[in-house]
Amino acid sequence: MSSPYRILIVEDEPSLRLVFRTALQSDEYLLTTAADGETALSFLEQDPADLVLLDLRMPGMDGLEVLRRLREAGNEVPVVILTAHDSVPNVVQAMRLGAIDFVSKP
């Protein structure tokens, strides 16, 4: 049996963290959640993930800054940016920083 796919969900709104966690719940995934960018970076330093679902707009450190810090540290984990505020400049900036996709939240 192979190891579960490790997904870190970074979302500041508790109800949306729960929605994503519930939608992805499976024996094939090991899910971890973080409510902010600092916590996400700490988790990733201690335990690498196979995928990060990263909210764009969060209090304190936003998703683009988290992504920037990951890449500056040499962490190439695939990142999907999640946002309710999609705009062309944000899409372009996220992709330039190495996001693999950009998804609008419900």
Number of C-alpha atoms within 10 A of each C-alpha: 3 5 9 13 14 17 21 22 25 28 26 19 12 11 10 15 18 14 11 16 17 11 9 14 12 12 10 12 14 16 20 16 21 19 17 23 27 13 13 20 18 11 16 15 13 8 9 15 19 15 17 23 22 29 27 27 19 18 11 10 13 16 25 22 15 20 27 17 15 19 14 11 10 9 14 14 18 16 25 22 26 22 20 12 11 15 10 8 9 16 16 13 12 23 17 11 18 18 23 13 14 21 16 12 12 7
